[in-house]
């Protein structure tokens, strides 16, 4: 496995982890809201921003690695 492959795998694993955490936070907030504690639900859901921000940043990194890899492959391929 190349270093790029390892970086992509690591980023994808972290994205999955952050999104799983976001789902758990969302479920907790929904449970609170459905139980009538909307104020507590709002306090909980604020934490969702951090998980989504990190996942979005990691997604951007994976996309950038992909673009760099494709550009490098195009440079290495001789023109026909």
N, C-alpha and C positions, 0 to 999 in steps of 0.2 A: 504494500500500500504506500502510495506517495505521501509526502508531507501535506500536499493539498488535499488529498483524500481524507487524511486523518483530521485535518482542520474542518473539512465539511462535515464529517461524521460527528465530531465534537460539537460543532455549532448546531447541527440538527438535533442531537441529543439534548442540548441545553434549551433549544426552542421547545421541544416536546415537554421537558420538565417545567418550564415557565408556563406553558399553556395548560398543563395539567394542574399546576398550582392555581392558575387563574380560574379554571373550572371549579376547583374546590372552594375558592373564595366566593365565586358567584353563587354556588349552591348554598353556602352558609348565609350569604346576604339575603337570598331569596327565602330561605327558611325563616329568618328573622322577620322579614317583611310580611310573609304570610301569617306569622304568629302575632302580628300587630305591632311589632317593634321596628317601625320604619326608621327611626333615628339611629338605632343600632345597625340596621341594614346599611344605611348610608355611611356610617363610620367604617364598616367592614369593606364595603365596595370601593372605598377610596384606595385601599391597598391594591386593587386590581390594576391601577395605573402603572405601578412599578413593574409588575409581571409583563404587561403588554408592551411597555416601553423597551424592556430588555429583549423580549422576543422579537420585536420589530427591528431593533438594532442588530441582533444576530442574523435575522433574515436578510437585512441589507448587506451584511458581511458575506454571507453565503452567495448572494447574487453577485457581489463584486468579485469574489474569487472565481465564480463561473465565467463572468465576462473577461477577466484577465486570462483565464485558462483558454477560452475560445480564441481570444486575440493572439495568444502565444502560438496556438496550434495553426492559425491561419498564416502567421509569419513563417513557421517552419515548413509549411506545405509549398512545394515549388509550383509556380504558375505554369499552367499548361498552355 
